[in-house]
């Protein structure tokens, strides 16, 4: 009888334990979802792959690069769920010897959705671009670019640094390549062997000058010579900031006829938001990567009646209008150049081109007018959310060891 009673009590205990475990599993799963929505609503720019698991007890596992999300989750577990283990990794590892920073060493690095050459091209990072290095899988690295975009690139195009070494390297004398395309030569001679091709916005360390050329050093140690007329010292480039509307349009027009490339953000090929992003970058401004992201920032221009309030350099956004059953969706962006015309990277035409918004014009694009959503002014909102100057970026100009901000 006593044994029966003990067995009965044990079964009751097990049922209570299992019931409590199920309730805690459901509760912490809900809390994980809440924290993800709060701190990581856009997986393009933040990583929060976290889940609760049963593994001889309850645990929370996964990874995130959002410190506030990690610390809130950790505090919640300690306060309300002390029996649940926190196995979540906070990326990147910023310990003293961790190679958590990197600089792109090739003219254009392709960032993909997964660590595979056949994966979707998400975006690009050009020579000299500083990135945060979050983790490694075989020869691939998950990196975050200055616009916070996440993607996988191969280590062949990346020089890795500790945070302290990265800060020292970034303070060397640097130049920016200002032409659409060019070449770094092995000697002070345009007929010499190329070291690398260059694209607009490439950044290199400069070591001196010689008869119309600059001697430069690549992040991976290669050296060569670049035509001095095609470059500008970063400090001099800084003094030309902030840009004017005219300079935005002038830069944009230089891309006319450039091939369309899904995921492209360089002067080798661009998609619609890659084009606007690159044009503004060449004028010292870091925009968000995608059109739907760019549409969230900047001063909204009143276009309720017509396009008369637009100014050159404003961004125009296009997509699907809101209906009773569907949400508004931004899928395209271009740059207003005046006279009711925009320049944009058009997938339909396969290139960067100019179109008119006025019916009757030879280059009138009725589809743009039909799908127009809104317009935003960027130049009045520099260093406000989503619109950062290169010169205030801790990645381009680090002044502290804090790379989590």
PELIN-V990421 format. One line per field, one symbol per residue. psi: psi as a letter, one per 40 degrees, with the letter a starting at -180 (. if undefined). burial: # if it has 16 or more other C-alpha atoms within 10 Angstrom, else .. A space follows every 10 residues. Layout:
psi=???
burial=???
This chain:
psi=dddddddddd dddddddddd dddddddddd dddddddddf ehedeihggi iiihgfiiih iaiiehdddd dddddddddd gdehhhehhh iihfidehge iihheidhhh hidighdeih hdaihihehi ihhdiihbei hhihideeii ihiiedfhhi iiddddddde eihiihheid iaihidighe eihidiiiih ehhihheaih geihhihide eiiahihdee ihidddddee iiiidddddd ddddeheiih hhehfieeii addddddddd deeehhiidi ddddeeiihh hhfddaedei iheihhiiah iiadeiiihh eiiihheiff iihihhddee ihihiiehhd idfhgddddd ehdiiihdee fhfiheghid eeheddghei ehee.
burial=.......... .......... #..##..##. .#..##..## ...####### ##.....### ..####..## ..##..#... #..###.#.# ##.#....## ########## #####..... ########## ####.....# ########## #####.#### ####.##..# ...####### ########.. ....##.### ######.... ..#######. ..######.# ####..#... ....#.###. ###.#..### ########## ########## ########## ##.##.##.. #.....#..# ########## .........# ########.# #######..# ########.. ...##..#.. #########. .##..##### #.####.#.. .....
